[in-house]
């Protein structure tokens, strides 16, 4: 795939961020998500790809825009087909409350290279490049932490595990505390938490726990670009979620098997882009300078080269047809 597509994807996440930030702290997570989706979809109309959304906002009857199966991009029929995984607003409650780490994210890969994950949960374990090959999702918490600590040349007491603050993780949290490692809790934002393991400056060494399966695929794309490691197991937590798995053609064996990084995001023709909406550990949030200008902070990655770029951009609302439309619609939110 053309390497210039990386910056095209950044424009898409930037647009989603600029639209949804209007809802920051206003208590309307659905409104914020809707604005991000609309911004992302409008921006996609000028991206020269022949893409299909494989991870999106739901099925056609659930989501009018960026639904699973939707075609996006302005590429010609003979152009390379690509899989698109989107989370226009990772952390809807975060932006509704004005909390950190809300981001807009996209992953893109050659057709057939991103797992078509059901809308259910996934058990996950994620580490950065230095601990690649040291994790086993079926091993005990203690065994995993010891191996990761050894790989990072750290004492276990200096190891930081990031885990979602949910009742379902009480057992893991107790084990981690018993072993003596540090814990960093997060409320929402699976993707941001997962990729934090691959940046040393975040101080996060390993993610463990159960989160969204679609977000797991998007995270895997980023981890692949950064040279980290990840394993997952589809983990339906209700009969309804199990039915969703069956409807996608998954058997009980498929649901229970370990998904390695290449099962989640195959090959090296993979791009990942994210833009901060609210300030976070990795990305700064949108800053409004005045009625007509705003600044965004994004990251874009390419698996083939391992390149990671941080992009700061100043946007003029009156110079972009898409932004003019979005700002007109959401200016009085």
C-alpha positions as CSV (number, residue, x, y, z in Angstrom):
1,X,0.0,0.0,0.0
2,X,1.1,3.6,-0.7
3,X,2.9,4.9,2.3
4,X,1.3,8.3,1.8
5,X,-2.0,6.7,3.0
6,X,-0.6,7.1,6.5
7,X,-1.1,10.9,6.5
8,X,-4.5,10.5,4.8
9,X,-5.6,8.4,7.7
10,X,-4.4,11.0,10.1
11,X,-6.7,13.6,8.4
12,X,-9.6,11.2,9.1
13,X,-8.9,10.9,12.8
14,X,-8.2,14.6,13.1
15,X,-11.6,15.4,11.6
16,X,-13.3,13.0,14.0
17,X,-11.5,14.6,17.0
18,X,-12.3,18.1,15.9
19,X,-16.0,17.3,15.6
20,X,-16.4,15.4,18.8
21,X,-14.4,17.7,21.1
22,X,-17.4,20.1,20.9
23,X,-19.1,17.7,23.3
24,X,-16.3,17.6,25.9
25,X,-17.7,17.6,29.4
26,X,-21.3,18.1,28.3
27,X,-22.5,14.7,29.5
28,X,-23.7,13.6,26.0
29,X,-21.6,10.6,25.1
30,X,-24.0,9.6,22.3
31,X,-23.8,13.1,20.8
32,X,-20.0,13.1,21.0
33,X,-19.8,9.6,19.3
34,X,-22.2,10.7,16.6
35,X,-20.2,13.7,15.8
36,X,-17.0,11.7,15.6
37,X,-18.6,9.1,13.4
38,X,-19.9,11.8,11.0
39,X,-16.6,13.6,10.9
40,X,-14.7,10.4,10.2
41,X,-17.1,9.3,7.4
42,X,-17.0,12.7,5.7
43,X,-13.2,12.7,5.8
44,X,-13.1,9.2,4.3
45,X,-14.8,10.4,1.2
46,X,-11.5,11.9,-0.1
47,X,-9.2,9.0,0.8
48,X,-8.1,7.1,-2.2
49,X,-8.8,3.6,-1.0
50,X,-11.3,0.9,-1.9
51,X,-12.1,0.0,1.7
52,X,-14.7,-2.1,3.6
53,X,-15.4,-1.5,7.3
54,X,-14.8,-4.8,9.2
55,X,-14.8,-3.3,12.7
56,X,-17.3,-0.4,13.0
57,X,-20.2,1.1,14.9
58,X,-22.4,-2.0,14.5
59,X,-24.5,-3.6,11.8
60,X,-26.4,-1.6,9.1
61,X,-29.6,-1.7,11.1
62,X,-27.8,-0.4,14.2
63,X,-25.6,2.2,12.8
64,X,-26.4,4.4,9.8
65,X,-22.7,5.4,9.3
66,X,-19.5,3.4,9.4
67,X,-21.4,0.2,9.9
68,X,-19.8,-3.2,9.4
69,X,-19.7,-3.9,5.6
70,X,-19.9,-0.2,4.6
71,X,-17.7,0.7,1.7
72,X,-15.5,3.8,2.3
73,X,-13.0,5.8,0.3
74,X,-12.9,7.1,-3.2
75,X,-10.7,4.5,-4.8
76,X,-11.6,2.8,-8.1
77,X,-12.9,-0.7,-8.2
78,X,-9.6,-2.0,-9.6
79,X,-7.6,-0.5,-6.7
80,X,-6.3,-2.7,-3.9
81,X,-9.1,-3.6,-1.4
82,X,-8.4,-2.9,2.2
83,X,-10.0,-3.7,5.6
84,X,-10.9,-0.8,7.7
85,X,-11.3,-0.9,11.5
86,X,-12.6,2.2,13.2
87,X,-13.3,3.5,16.7
88,X,-14.3,7.1,16.0
89,X,-14.4,7.8,19.7
90,X,-12.6,5.4,22.0
91,X,-13.8,6.6,25.4
92,X,-17.3,8.0,25.0
93,X,-17.8,8.4,28.8
94,X,-14.4,10.0,29.0
95,X,-15.2,12.9,26.7
96,X,-18.7,13.2,28.2
97,X,-17.1,13.9,31.6
98,X,-14.1,15.8,30.3
99,X,-11.7,13.0,31.4
100,X,-8.3,12.2,29.9
101,X,-7.5,9.6,27.1
102,X,-10.4,10.0,24.7
103,X,-9.0,9.3,21.2
104,X,-10.2,8.8,17.6
105,X,-8.6,5.7,16.0
106,X,-8.3,3.9,12.7
107,X,-6.5,0.7,11.6
108,X,-6.2,-0.3,7.9
109,X,-4.8,-3.4,6.3
110,X,-4.8,-5.3,3.1
111,X,-8.1,-7.2,2.6
112,X,-8.4,-10.3,4.7
113,X,-5.7,-9.2,7.2
114,X,-7.8,-7.9,10.1
115,X,-9.8,-10.3,12.2
116,X,-13.6,-9.8,11.8
117,X,-14.2,-9.9,15.5
118,X,-17.7,-10.2,16.9
119,X,-19.1,-7.4,19.1
120,X,-18.3,-9.2,22.4
121,X,-15.5,-9.3,24.9
122,X,-11.9,-10.5,24.5
123,X,-9.5,-11.7,27.1
124,X,-6.2,-9.9,26.4
125,X,-2.6,-9.7,27.3
126,X,-0.3,-7.0,25.7
127,X,3.3,-6.1,26.1
128,X,5.8,-3.8,24.3
129,X,8.7,-4.8,22.0
130,X,11.2,-5.7,24.8
131,X,8.9,-8.4,26.2
132,X,7.8,-9.8,22.9
133,X,7.6,-13.6,23.1
134,X,7.4,-13.7,26.9
135,X,3.7,-13.8,27.4
136,X,1.2,-16.7,27.6
137,X,-2.4,-15.9,28.0
138,X,-3.1,-19.3,29.5
139,X,-0.3,-19.1,32.1
140,X,-0.7,-17.7,35.6
141,X,-0.5,-14.0,36.4
142,X,2.6,-14.6,38.4
143,X,4.4,-16.5,35.6
144,X,3.6,-13.8,33.1
145,X,4.8,-11.0,35.3
146,X,8.0,-12.8,36.2
147,X,8.9,-13.4,32.5
148,X,8.0,-9.8,31.5
149,X,10.0,-8.4,34.5
150,X,13.0,-10.5,33.4
151,X,12.7,-9.3,29.8
152,X,12.6,-5.7,30.9
153,X,15.4,-6.1,33.5
154,X,13.1,-4.9,36.2
155,X,12.1,-6.1,39.7
156,X,8.5,-7.2,39.8
157,X,7.9,-4.4,42.3
158,X,8.9,-1.9,39.5
159,X,6.5,-3.5,37.0
160,X,3.3,-1.6,36.1
161,X,0.2,-3.5,35.0
162,X,-2.6,-1.5,33.4
163,X,-6.0,-3.0,33.9
164,X,-9.6,-1.8,33.5
165,X,-11.4,-0.8,36.7
166,X,-14.1,-3.4,36.5
167,X,-15.5,-5.9,39.0
168,X,-14.6,-8.8,36.7
169,X,-10.9,-8.1,37.3
170,X,-11.0,-8.3,41.0
171,X,-9.3,-11.7,41.1
172,X,-6.5,-10.5,38.8
173,X,-6.0,-7.4,40.8
174,X,-5.7,-9.4,44.0
175,X,-3.1,-11.6,42.4
176,X,-1.0,-8.7,41.1
177,X,-1.1,-7.1,44.5
178,X,0.0,-10.3,46.2
179,X,2.9,-10.6,43.8
180,X,3.9,-7.1,44.5
181,X,3.7,-5.4,41.1
182,X,2.2,-1.9,40.5
183,X,-1.3,-1.4,39.1
184,X,-2.6,1.4,37.0
185,X,-6.4,1.4,36.6
186,X,-8.3,2.9,33.7
187,X,-12.0,3.4,33.3
188,X,-12.5,3.5,29.6
189,X,-10.3,3.5,26.5
190,X,-9.2,0.0,25.7
191,X,-7.1,1.1,22.7
192,X,-5.2,3.8,24.4
193,X,-4.4,1.6,27.3
194,X,-3.2,-1.2,25.1
195,X,-0.8,0.8,23.0
196,X,0.6,2.5,26.1
197,X,2.5,-0.8,26.8
198,X,4.6,-0.1,23.7
199,X,5.8,3.3,24.7
200,X,8.4,3.3,27.5
201,X,7.6,6.9,28.6
202,X,4.1,5.9,29.7
203,X,5.6,3.8,32.4
204,X,3.1,0.9,31.5
205,X,4.6,-2.5,31.0
206,X,1.8,-4.9,30.5
207,X,-2.0,-4.9,30.0
208,X,-4.1,-7.8,31.3
209,X,-7.8,-8.4,31.5
210,X,-11.0,-8.5,29.5
211,X,-12.2,-5.8,27.2
212,X,-13.9,-5.3,23.9
213,X,-13.0,-7.7,21.0
214,X,-13.4,-5.1,18.3
215,X,-11.1,-2.7,20.2
216,X,-8.7,-5.7,20.6
217,X,-8.3,-5.9,16.8
218,X,-7.6,-2.2,16.4
219,X,-5.1,-2.4,19.3
220,X,-3.4,-5.4,17.6
221,X,-2.8,-3.4,14.5
222,X,-1.0,-0.7,16.5
223,X,1.0,-3.3,18.5
224,X,2.0,-4.9,15.2
225,X,3.3,-1.6,13.9
226,X,5.3,-1.0,17.1
227,X,6.8,-4.4,17.3
228,X,5.0,-5.4,20.5
229,X,3.2,-8.6,21.3
230,X,-0.4,-9.5,22.1
231,X,-2.6,-12.6,22.6
232,X,-6.4,-12.7,22.9
233,X,-9.3,-15.2,23.4
234,X,-12.8,-14.3,22.4
235,X,-14.7,-14.2,25.6
236,X,-18.5,-13.9,25.3
237,X,-20.1,-13.0,28.7
238,X,-23.7,-13.8,27.8
239,X,-25.7,-16.1,25.6
240,X,-26.5,-13.1,23.4
241,X,-22.8,-12.4,22.8
242,X,-22.2,-16.1,22.1
243,X,-24.9,-16.0,19.5
244,X,-23.1,-13.1,17.9
245,X,-20.1,-15.3,17.6
246,X,-22.1,-18.1,16.0
247,X,-23.7,-15.6,13.6
248,X,-20.2,-14.7,12.3
249,X,-19.5,-18.4,11.7
250,X,-17.4,-19.0,14.8
251,X,-17.5,-22.4,16.5
252,X,-17.0,-23.1,20.2
253,X,-13.4,-24.2,19.3
254,X,-12.9,-20.8,17.6
255,X,-14.2,-19.0,20.6
256,X,-11.9,-20.8,23.0
257,X,-8.7,-20.8,20.9
258,X,-5.7,-18.4,21.6
259,X,-5.5,-15.7,19.0
260,X,-1.9,-14.6,18.4
261,X,-0.9,-11.2,17.0
262,X,-0.8,-12.5,13.4
263,X,-4.3,-13.9,13.9
264,X,-5.6,-10.5,14.9
265,X,-3.6,-8.4,12.4
266,X,-1.9,-10.4,9.7
267,X,1.2,-9.3,7.6
268,X,2.9,-6.0,7.5
269,X,0.6,-4.0,5.1
270,X,-0.9,-2.3,8.1
271,X,-1.4,1.3,9.1
272,X,-2.7,2.8,12.4
273,X,-3.6,6.3,13.2
274,X,-5.0,8.0,16.3
275,X,-5.7,11.6,17.3
276,X,-6.2,12.8,20.9
277,X,-9.5,14.4,21.8
278,X,-8.9,15.0,25.5
279,X,-5.4,15.2,27.0
280,X,-3.9,11.7,27.7
281,X,-0.8,9.8,28.6
282,X,0.2,9.5,24.9
283,X,-1.5,12.2,23.0
284,X,-2.5,15.8,23.8
285,X,-6.2,16.8,23.3
286,X,-7.6,19.2,20.8
287,X,-6.8,22.8,21.7
288,X,-9.1,25.6,20.4
289,X,-7.2,28.8,19.6
290,X,-10.2,30.9,18.5
291,X,-13.4,30.5,16.6
292,X,-11.6,29.5,13.5
293,X,-8.4,27.6,14.5
294,X,-7.6,24.5,16.5
295,X,-4.6,22.3,17.1
296,X,-4.5,18.5,17.1
297,X,-1.9,15.9,18.2
298,X,-1.8,12.6,16.5
299,X,0.3,9.4,16.0
300,X,0.5,7.4,12.8
301,X,2.3,4.1,12.3
302,X,3.2,1.7,9.5
303,X,4.0,-1.9,10.2
304,X,6.1,-2.5,7.1
305,X,8.8,0.0,8.1
306,X,8.0,0.3,11.9
307,X,7.9,4.0,11.5
308,X,6.0,5.9,14.2
309,X,5.3,9.6,13.6
310,X,3.8,12.1,15.9
311,X,1.9,14.9,14.0
312,X,0.9,18.3,15.3
313,X,-1.4,20.2,13.1
314,X,-3.1,23.6,13.2
315,X,-6.5,23.6,11.4
316,X,-8.4,26.4,9.8
317,X,-12.1,25.7,9.9
318,X,-12.8,28.1,7.0
319,X,-10.3,26.4,4.6
320,X,-11.9,22.9,4.6
321,X,-15.3,22.1,3.1
322,X,-15.7,19.2,5.5
323,X,-14.8,21.2,8.6
324,X,-17.1,24.1,7.5
325,X,-20.0,21.7,7.4
326,X,-19.2,20.1,10.7
327,X,-18.6,23.3,12.6
328,X,-21.8,24.8,11.2
329,X,-23.7,21.8,12.5
330,X,-22.0,21.5,15.9
331,X,-21.0,25.1,16.7
332,X,-24.0,25.6,19.0
333,X,-23.7,22.3,20.9
